[in-house]
Amino acid sequence: MTRPCPRCGTALDGGPVLYTCQTGHGVFAADLNTEYQPTTRRTA
């Protein structure tokens, strides 16, 4: 994940439910303003 921590601004690690920043803050995925973009597969 390349989103910054909303508390301190450092990069987030982990996931997909709970992310952790370098300073130890826990951030839930539901608290981040991100939208899932599924890849579209075309079949013949």
Summary of the structure (lengths in Angstrom):
residues: 44
radius of gyration: 13.4
end to end distance: 32.7
largest distance: 48.5
contacts: 80
relative contact order: 0.24
helix: 7%
strand: 27%
